[in-house]
Amino acid sequence: MDNPIHDVIIIGGSYGGLSAALQLARARRDVLIIDEGKRRNRFASHSHGFLTQDGVDPAVIAADARAQVMEYRTVNWLSARADSTARIEPTDGSGANFEVMTNGRKHLARRLLLATGVKDILPRITGLEERWGKAVFHCPYCHGYELDQGRIGVIAGSELSMHHALMLPDWGPTTFLINGAFEPDAEQLESLAARGVTVERCPIEAITGHADILLADRRTLPFAGLFTLTPFEMSSPIAQELGLDFEEGPVGSVIRTDAMKETSMPGVFACGDAARPMASVALAVGDGNLAGAGLHRSLMFGTV
């Protein structure tokens, strides 16, 4: 058959997508995973805060997960980018409800899971991009402990960065680099002072060395690590093209889902960073587990 009909096509083969695939595989469902190989945390060398995997290279976690999932005979993997997705009306009684195109090739499925992830929008500061995930981070729980209580810099992107600045003193002496993003009011300055945070208003010229901040007045402030609260956008336009509902988060919009991870379009599910405002490997795995169960229930009892 030229176009076999899969029970589920999963777009995105990172932690959430693989976790969902595992649940479906164990229910002996036919699954196709389409993945272009761009994990959000591919820049980091170590993952933290995930039980049994603390300190492991995230690439190793992803590779081990893929190997385990691919042991199940009903799972197939396609290394490609999903170019487009559409809901279709089956006319031959086959039960196919969705069509996914990759490089001109058509793939059909009864259900669809978007585990497409998001893309961080990094501040335009010289030297930041090449240090992202290595000396510049976004999650204190993931990377704060390894700084060993050294000096920490928080680069403001907006007033929301106050949250970061007030958190980070638990991991080390903290300097809040305003960088022209906003001006804290009296109450905010009092809160920062109560947490022992130093406020630096001089604009940032560049990041040099390991995590040194070169200021516009030519001073250099050395840090053990830097944090910044980055906004994000969808890694793929597929959710927008399908017309799915979104909900606004503090730093970006995510796909709206119900308690079992089904989106506003029946038969389309979403999980992982694209479908939740807070992100970590552990949360993505849990989210995928729930989505896999939701998909299986939908295949057993649902209609599209």
Secondary structure, DSSP 8 states (H G I E B T S, - for coil): --S-EEEEEEE--SHHHHHHHHHHHHTT--EEEEE-S--TTTT-S-B-SSTT-TTB-HHHHHHHHHHHHTTSTTEEEEES---EEEE---SSS----EEEEETTEEEEEEEEEE---EEE-----TTTGGGBTTTEES-HHHHSGGGTT--EEEE-SSTTHHHHHHHGGGTS-EEEE-TTS----HHHHHHHHHTT-EEE-S-EEEEETTTEEEETTS-EEE-SEEEE---EEES-SHHHHTT--EEE-SSSEEE---TTSB-SSTTEEE-GGGG-SS--HHHHHHHHHHHHHHHHHHHHH---
